[in-house]
């Protein structure tokens, strides 16, 4: 599955530098985000967690996938500029190194996309059965990681002047708050609120902060669900428009939000879910 490339399209982000966290998986929102911003002319810093190759899905192994390096190579193939970084977003020193490396390579930071998140796993259980260590791990990645990345990037944007953009990738689960999502949904609801607070604090400096809540996306994050007829029926039941995104629609919305076309939009939490959730 290769994102459609459009190297001859408009370059509305030319001269800007974007950091995209969680950008290393072959079937992922993060890869779509990185490619889409690069197509629009941004120099992209693609970060990943450094997951071992033996843990890759079978399609990544078959393709010889190399995580963020493969994403960076795609960008370079159509003439874009890319830097890769293995970053623990929940570690302040690791985040500071990422920002320093970005500034050393590209000279500035204009866009941050907080996409990295905790994978589905043992946290998906009833609250009465959820252990504190698991809760803390989810919060460390989803909330503390978003906080540290946003804080560090905003400081760089303030120092250089000229404004900037932060987009948080949350989830519709932060609104639907279904069973067995106590850790995940609550951490992402906190991300939504953090984004609103930062938007109000940074508005005077023309740094805009918005949050996207994706719905059902057919990516490797859902590989614990078998594909086929049952999967398709689940999509139809959950998505009024009747089909699942693969990250493309989320990436297009993010591109709009960080572009000058959205220069009067900040502090918003926007659903990108095929019509599943309505309202705030």
KEKOL-532722 format. One record per residue (C-alpha): z, y, x; residue number from 1. Coordinates in nm, 3 decimals, padded with zeros to 5 digits. Layout:
N
@zz=Z; yy=Y; xx=X; i=NUM
...
***
This chain:
280
@zz=00.000; yy=00.000; xx=00.000; i=1
@zz=-00.122; yy=00.316; xx=00.171; i=2
@zz=-00.063; yy=00.667; xx=00.035; i=3
@zz=-00.387; yy=00.843; xx=-00.046; i=4
@zz=-00.468; yy=01.085; xx=00.234; i=5
@zz=-00.636; yy=01.418; xx=00.173; i=6
@zz=-00.672; yy=01.584; xx=00.514; i=7
@zz=-00.925; yy=01.839; xx=00.384; i=8
@zz=-00.700; yy=01.963; xx=00.103; i=9
@zz=-00.518; yy=02.297; xx=00.091; i=10
@zz=-00.266; yy=02.360; xx=00.368; i=11
@zz=-00.006; yy=02.561; xx=00.180; i=12
@zz=00.272; yy=02.452; xx=00.414; i=13
@zz=00.093; yy=02.536; xx=00.738; i=14
@zz=00.333; yy=02.665; xx=01.001; i=15
@zz=00.638; yy=02.516; xx=00.831; i=16
@zz=00.860; yy=02.237; xx=00.960; i=17
@zz=01.003; yy=01.973; xx=00.727; i=18
@zz=01.271; yy=01.711; xx=00.783; i=19
@zz=01.251; yy=01.407; xx=00.554; i=20
@zz=01.543; yy=01.163; xx=00.571; i=21
@zz=01.506; yy=00.797; xx=00.478; i=22
@zz=01.132; yy=00.801; xx=00.548; i=23
@zz=01.079; yy=00.467; xx=00.721; i=24
@zz=01.009; yy=00.207; xx=00.455; i=25
@zz=00.650; yy=00.108; xx=00.378; i=26
@zz=00.699; yy=00.106; xx=00.000; i=27
@zz=00.926; yy=00.405; xx=-00.048; i=28
@zz=00.967; yy=00.753; xx=-00.186; i=29
@zz=01.049; yy=00.872; xx=00.166; i=30
@zz=00.714; yy=00.769; xx=00.309; i=31
@zz=00.534; yy=00.940; xx=00.022; i=32
@zz=00.734; yy=01.257; xx=00.078; i=33
@zz=00.657; yy=01.266; xx=00.451; i=34
@zz=00.285; yy=01.203; xx=00.404; i=35
@zz=00.251; yy=01.453; xx=00.118; i=36
@zz=00.421; yy=01.737; xx=00.307; i=37
@zz=00.216; yy=01.663; xx=00.618; i=38
@zz=-00.105; yy=01.667; xx=00.414; i=39
@zz=-00.006; yy=02.015; xx=00.298; i=40
@zz=00.016; yy=02.129; xx=00.659; i=41
@zz=00.385; yy=02.090; xx=00.746; i=42
@zz=00.501; yy=01.945; xx=01.075; i=43
@zz=00.724; yy=01.656; xx=00.968; i=44
@zz=01.035; yy=01.506; xx=01.122; i=45
@zz=01.071; yy=01.157; xx=00.974; i=46
@zz=01.417; yy=01.005; xx=01.006; i=47
@zz=01.536; yy=00.650; xx=00.956; i=48
@zz=01.853; yy=00.450; xx=01.006; i=49
@zz=01.712; yy=00.220; xx=01.274; i=50
@zz=01.722; yy=-00.093; xx=01.056; i=51
@zz=01.654; yy=-00.414; xx=01.253; i=52
@zz=01.300; yy=-00.548; xx=01.218; i=53
@zz=01.434; yy=-00.889; xx=01.112; i=54
@zz=01.564; yy=-00.726; xx=00.793; i=55
@zz=01.221; yy=-00.588; xx=00.698; i=56
@zz=01.058; yy=-00.718; xx=00.376; i=57
@zz=00.787; yy=-00.978; xx=00.431; i=58
@zz=00.503; yy=-00.733; xx=00.361; i=59
@zz=00.633; yy=-00.498; xx=00.631; i=60
@zz=00.657; yy=-00.786; xx=00.879; i=61
@zz=00.304; yy=-00.898; xx=00.794; i=62
@zz=00.172; yy=-00.545; xx=00.843; i=63
@zz=00.345; yy=-00.504; xx=01.178; i=64
@zz=00.540; yy=-00.215; xx=01.030; i=65
@zz=00.748; yy=-00.006; xx=01.271; i=66
@zz=00.958; yy=00.200; xx=01.033; i=67
@zz=00.941; yy=00.577; xx=01.095; i=68
@zz=00.701; yy=00.528; xx=01.385; i=69
@zz=00.442; yy=00.385; xx=01.146; i=70
@zz=00.485; yy=00.683; xx=00.913; i=71
@zz=00.449; yy=00.925; xx=01.204; i=72
@zz=00.132; yy=00.747; xx=01.320; i=73
@zz=-00.019; yy=00.785; xx=00.973; i=74
@zz=00.046; yy=01.157; xx=00.988; i=75
@zz=-00.103; yy=01.189; xx=01.336; i=76
@zz=-00.413; yy=00.994; xx=01.232; i=77
@zz=-00.519; yy=01.273; xx=00.997; i=78
@zz=-00.433; yy=01.546; xx=01.245; i=79
@zz=-00.077; yy=01.621; xx=01.140; i=80
@zz=00.224; yy=01.675; xx=01.363; i=81
@zz=00.518; yy=01.435; xx=01.342; i=82
@zz=00.845; yy=01.364; xx=01.518; i=83
@zz=01.066; yy=01.061; xx=01.456; i=84
@zz=01.442; yy=01.028; xx=01.481; i=85
@zz=01.696; yy=00.753; xx=01.426; i=86
@zz=01.978; yy=00.938; xx=01.254; i=87
@zz=02.309; yy=00.844; xx=01.098; i=88
@zz=02.323; yy=01.116; xx=00.835; i=89
@zz=02.692; yy=01.044; xx=00.772; i=90
@zz=02.776; yy=01.128; xx=01.134; i=91
@zz=02.805; yy=01.498; xx=01.218; i=92
@zz=02.708; yy=01.456; xx=01.583; i=93
@zz=02.398; yy=01.255; xx=01.490; i=94
@zz=02.294; yy=01.521; xx=01.240; i=95
@zz=02.346; yy=01.798; xx=01.494; i=96
@zz=02.126; yy=01.610; xx=01.743; i=97
@zz=01.854; yy=01.581; xx=01.481; i=98
@zz=01.855; yy=01.955; xx=01.414; i=99
@zz=01.863; yy=02.033; xx=01.786; i=100
@zz=01.570; yy=01.798; xx=01.855; i=101
@zz=01.373; yy=01.949; xx=01.568; i=102
@zz=01.430; yy=02.302; xx=01.699; i=103
@zz=01.345; yy=02.197; xx=02.054; i=104
@zz=01.018; yy=02.037; xx=01.941; i=105
@zz=00.897; yy=02.267; xx=01.664; i=106
@zz=01.109; yy=02.580; xx=01.704; i=107
@zz=01.234; yy=02.605; xx=01.348; i=108
@zz=01.345; yy=02.425; xx=01.030; i=109
@zz=01.194; yy=02.540; xx=00.700; i=110
@zz=01.230; yy=02.241; xx=00.468; i=111
@zz=01.485; yy=01.964; xx=00.428; i=112
@zz=01.430; yy=01.672; xx=00.193; i=113
@zz=01.754; yy=01.474; xx=00.151; i=114
@zz=01.604; yy=01.140; xx=00.054; i=115
@zz=01.816; yy=00.886; xx=00.245; i=116
@zz=02.053; yy=00.688; xx=00.023; i=117
@zz=02.262; yy=00.375; xx=00.018; i=118
@zz=02.063; yy=00.062; xx=-00.068; i=119
@zz=02.137; yy=-00.141; xx=-00.378; i=120
@zz=02.398; yy=-00.403; xx=-00.305; i=121
@zz=02.761; yy=-00.499; xx=-00.346; i=122
@zz=02.844; yy=-00.160; xx=-00.498; i=123
@zz=02.667; yy=-00.257; xx=-00.822; i=124
@zz=02.973; yy=-00.392; xx=-01.001; i=125
@zz=03.223; yy=-00.284; xx=-01.264; i=126
@zz=03.463; yy=-00.013; xx=-01.151; i=127
@zz=03.762; yy=-00.245; xx=-01.201; i=128
@zz=03.607; yy=-00.482; xx=-00.945; i=129
@zz=03.487; yy=-00.216; xx=-00.699; i=130
@zz=03.673; yy=-00.205; xx=-00.368; i=131
@zz=03.758; yy=00.126; xx=-00.206; i=132
@zz=03.574; yy=00.051; xx=00.119; i=133
@zz=03.247; yy=00.000; xx=-00.068; i=134
@zz=03.299; yy=00.318; xx=-00.268; i=135
@zz=03.362; yy=00.513; xx=00.051; i=136
@zz=03.051; yy=00.370; xx=00.217; i=137
@zz=02.832; yy=00.478; xx=-00.075; i=138
@zz=02.988; yy=00.824; xx=-00.074; i=139
@zz=02.951; yy=00.852; xx=00.304; i=140
@zz=02.574; yy=00.804; xx=00.286; i=141
@zz=02.485; yy=00.960; xx=-00.048; i=142
@zz=02.722; yy=01.256; xx=-00.064; i=143
@zz=02.863; yy=01.321; xx=00.284; i=144
@zz=02.523; yy=01.261; xx=00.444; i=145
@zz=02.357; yy=01.505; xx=00.206; i=146
@zz=02.635; yy=01.756; xx=00.272; i=147
@zz=02.606; yy=01.731; xx=00.651; i=148
@zz=02.226; yy=01.749; xx=00.652; i=149
@zz=02.220; yy=02.042; xx=00.409; i=150
@zz=02.488; yy=02.231; xx=00.598; i=151
@zz=02.319; yy=02.187; xx=00.937; i=152
@zz=01.971; yy=02.270; xx=00.809; i=153
@zz=02.095; yy=02.574; xx=00.614; i=154
@zz=02.270; yy=02.707; xx=00.924; i=155
@zz=01.943; yy=02.679; xx=01.117; i=156
@zz=01.752; yy=02.851; xx=00.836; i=157
@zz=02.007; yy=03.134; xx=00.823; i=158
@zz=01.990; yy=03.182; xx=01.200; i=159
@zz=01.611; yy=03.204; xx=01.209; i=160
@zz=01.578; yy=03.415; xx=00.892; i=161
@zz=01.290; yy=03.408; xx=00.646; i=162
@zz=01.439; yy=03.170; xx=00.392; i=163
@zz=01.384; yy=02.799; xx=00.346; i=164
@zz=01.399; yy=02.508; xx=00.106; i=165
@zz=01.629; yy=02.212; xx=00.050; i=166
@zz=01.538; yy=01.940; xx=-00.198; i=167
@zz=01.785; yy=01.662; xx=-00.279; i=168
@zz=01.652; yy=01.331; xx=-00.410; i=169
@zz=01.909; yy=01.212; xx=-00.663; i=170
@zz=01.856; yy=00.971; xx=-00.955; i=171
@zz=01.846; yy=00.959; xx=-01.334; i=172
@zz=02.151; yy=00.733; xx=-01.301; i=173
@zz=02.348; yy=01.050; xx=-01.229; i=174
@zz=02.280; yy=01.137; xx=-01.594; i=175
@zz=02.264; yy=00.797; xx=-01.765; i=176
@zz=02.571; yy=00.664; xx=-01.578; i=177
@zz=02.528; yy=00.304; xx=-01.688; i=178
@zz=02.753; yy=00.005; xx=-01.622; i=179
@zz=02.804; yy=-00.113; xx=-01.263; i=180
@zz=02.688; yy=00.221; xx=-01.125; i=181
@zz=03.028; yy=00.381; xx=-01.072; i=182
@zz=02.985; yy=00.438; xx=-00.699; i=183
@zz=02.613; yy=00.516; xx=-00.695; i=184
@zz=02.588; yy=00.731; xx=-01.008; i=185
@zz=02.900; yy=00.935; xx=-00.937; i=186
@zz=02.794; yy=01.001; xx=-00.576; i=187
@zz=02.457; yy=01.125; xx=-00.694; i=188
@zz=02.611; yy=01.337; xx=-00.970; i=189
@zz=02.812; yy=01.503; xx=-00.694; i=190
@zz=02.486; yy=01.562; xx=-00.504; i=191
@zz=02.345; yy=01.739; xx=-00.810; i=192
@zz=02.647; yy=01.969; xx=-00.821; i=193
@zz=02.644; yy=02.030; xx=-00.446; i=194
@zz=02.281; yy=02.136; xx=-00.472; i=195
@zz=02.362; yy=02.387; xx=-00.747; i=196
@zz=02.653; yy=02.535; xx=-00.551; i=197
@zz=02.445; yy=02.572; xx=-00.234; i=198
@zz=02.161; yy=02.729; xx=-00.431; i=199
@zz=02.396; yy=02.999; xx=-00.559; i=200
@zz=02.544; yy=03.058; xx=-00.215; i=201
@zz=02.210; yy=03.079; xx=-00.034; i=202
@zz=01.995; yy=03.259; xx=-00.290; i=203
@zz=02.049; yy=03.601; xx=-00.134; i=204
@zz=01.900; yy=03.466; xx=00.189; i=205
@zz=01.596; yy=03.324; xx=00.005; i=206
@zz=01.697; yy=02.965; xx=00.076; i=207
@zz=01.619; yy=02.768; xx=-00.237; i=208
@zz=01.794; yy=02.441; xx=-00.323; i=209
@zz=01.674; yy=02.206; xx=-00.598; i=210
@zz=01.734; yy=01.844; xx=-00.693; i=211
@zz=01.490; yy=01.581; xx=-00.819; i=212
@zz=01.615; yy=01.284; xx=-01.020; i=213
@zz=01.359; yy=01.001; xx=-00.996; i=214
@zz=01.351; yy=00.735; xx=-01.262; i=215
@zz=01.204; yy=00.385; xx=-01.231; i=216
@zz=01.013; yy=00.368; xx=-00.902; i=217
@zz=00.842; yy=00.047; xx=-00.791; i=218
@zz=00.951; yy=00.049; xx=-00.427; i=219
@zz=01.117; yy=-00.194; xx=-00.189; i=220
@zz=01.458; yy=-00.073; xx=-00.312; i=221
@zz=01.395; yy=-00.288; xx=-00.619; i=222
@zz=01.292; yy=-00.602; xx=-00.434; i=223
@zz=01.594; yy=-00.784; xx=-00.577; i=224
@zz=01.404; yy=-00.772; xx=-00.908; i=225
@zz=01.118; yy=-01.025; xx=-00.933; i=226
@zz=00.779; yy=-00.870; xx=-01.015; i=227
@zz=00.569; yy=-01.001; xx=-01.298; i=228
@zz=00.562; yy=-00.994; xx=-01.677; i=229
@zz=00.939; yy=-00.951; xx=-01.713; i=230
@zz=00.932; yy=-00.659; xx=-01.468; i=231
@zz=00.649; yy=-00.492; xx=-01.660; i=232
@zz=00.835; yy=-00.532; xx=-01.988; i=233
@zz=01.143; yy=-00.375; xx=-01.834; i=234
@zz=00.935; yy=-00.077; xx=-01.722; i=235
@zz=00.792; yy=-00.032; xx=-02.071; i=236
@zz=01.139; yy=-00.050; xx=-02.224; i=237
@zz=01.286; yy=00.204; xx=-01.981; i=238
@zz=00.999; yy=00.450; xx=-01.933; i=239
@zz=00.848; yy=00.624; xx=-02.238; i=240
@zz=00.519; yy=00.684; xx=-02.054; i=241
@zz=00.507; yy=00.310; xx=-01.989; i=242
@zz=00.456; yy=00.291; xx=-01.614; i=243
@zz=00.661; yy=00.312; xx=-01.295; i=244
@zz=00.605; yy=00.566; xx=-01.021; i=245
@zz=00.569; yy=00.452; xx=-00.661; i=246
@zz=00.707; yy=00.776; xx=-00.520; i=247
@zz=00.384; yy=00.972; xx=-00.555; i=248
@zz=00.499; yy=01.182; xx=-00.849; i=249
@zz=00.833; yy=01.255; xx=-00.684; i=250
@zz=00.653; yy=01.368; xx=-00.369; i=251
@zz=00.417; yy=01.593; xx=-00.563; i=252
@zz=00.712; yy=01.756; xx=-00.740; i=253
@zz=00.890; yy=01.807; xx=-00.409; i=254
@zz=00.577; yy=01.969; xx=-00.264; i=255
@zz=00.566; yy=02.210; xx=-00.556; i=256
@zz=00.934; yy=02.297; xx=-00.521; i=257
@zz=00.911; yy=02.378; xx=-00.148; i=258
@zz=00.589; yy=02.575; xx=-00.187; i=259
@zz=00.551; yy=02.942; xx=-00.272; i=260
@zz=00.432; yy=02.835; xx=-00.618; i=261
@zz=00.799; yy=02.767; xx=-00.700; i=262
@zz=00.948; yy=03.075; xx=-00.533; i=263
@zz=01.143; yy=03.168; xx=-00.851; i=264
@zz=01.296; yy=02.823; xx=-00.897; i=265
@zz=01.634; yy=02.739; xx=-00.745; i=266
@zz=01.954; yy=02.563; xx=-00.842; i=267
@zz=01.776; yy=02.320; xx=-01.074; i=268
@zz=01.811; yy=01.947; xx=-01.133; i=269
@zz=01.476; yy=01.813; xx=-01.253; i=270
@zz=01.404; yy=01.470; xx=-01.398; i=271
@zz=01.094; yy=01.288; xx=-01.269; i=272
@zz=01.127; yy=00.975; xx=-01.480; i=273
@zz=00.838; yy=00.934; xx=-01.723; i=274
@zz=01.041; yy=01.087; xx=-02.007; i=275
@zz=01.351; yy=00.868; xx=-01.995; i=276
@zz=01.620; yy=01.138; xx=-01.975; i=277
@zz=01.632; yy=01.472; xx=-02.156; i=278
@zz=01.854; yy=01.773; xx=-02.102; i=279
@zz=02.124; yy=01.861; xx=-01.854; i=280
***
